[in-house]
């Protein structure tokens, strides 16, 4: 098997904390018995410290931006109510667009905060049993309000109970739907579905978008990775939504993957353990 891990260690001479990365592979004979391994250990202390400082900075800035955005959203909602009382359609439409942009900014900041928490080990799962169909139906009511440019549908399965952190799984589905909307034409369908496979629930978000080239699929769940081509240059994003989704799913002992055909759409799927 192949291994690639990072871990902390303490220098025996001076007691300083160091970061190292171990990479290698184990070689087996025809019977599956290990014969030898080839590998190396690299010191990555400087690189890791820069990464930690960057994550701290992102977390701090994102946290500071949340307060004015919360106030901006509250004032926008107050102005919207006032515009509705006067039946001023111009103001109503303009404020709806403002609120939509505030929501996008809030989601982006929450994404940065969650990445910083994830990489500092501060994200904790609060697992509980819940109905997958019920959760998706309730989530769909909110999604329909946010993404009015597409038709978002849900194809339920027989009742499925899963054991997971409901809030974080909702975040994964919202990230996948947001991604599907970004990379497909207005008026097309985004379908959410779920089914049971062995002892897992499989949740799928499928779109009718531009599709993903095979060489990009393996990198999609890497932090800050974005597909770069002529069709994606005008699409906003920082490449954190899929990375965060993948980490949340993995912490639930699940798998996440994508199936795609260029020009025909993509299907993002992930698994969760069934309750019991």
LINPE-V607940 format. One line per field, one symbol per residue. burial: b if it has 9 or more other C-alpha atoms within 8 Angstrom, else e. Layout:
BEGIN
burial->???
END
This chain:
BEGIN
burial->eeeeeeeeeebeeeeeebbbbbbbbbbbeeeeeeeeeeeeeeebbeebeeeeeebbebbeebbebbeebeebbeebbebbeebbeeebeebbeebbebbbebeeebeebbbbbbbbbbeeeeeeeeebbbbbbebbbebbeebbeeeeebbbebeebeebbbbbbbebbbbbbbbbbeebbebbeeebbbbbbbbbeeebbbbbbbbbbbbbbeebbeebbbbebeeeeeebeeeeeebbbbbbbbebbbebebbbebebbbebbbbbbbbbbbee
END
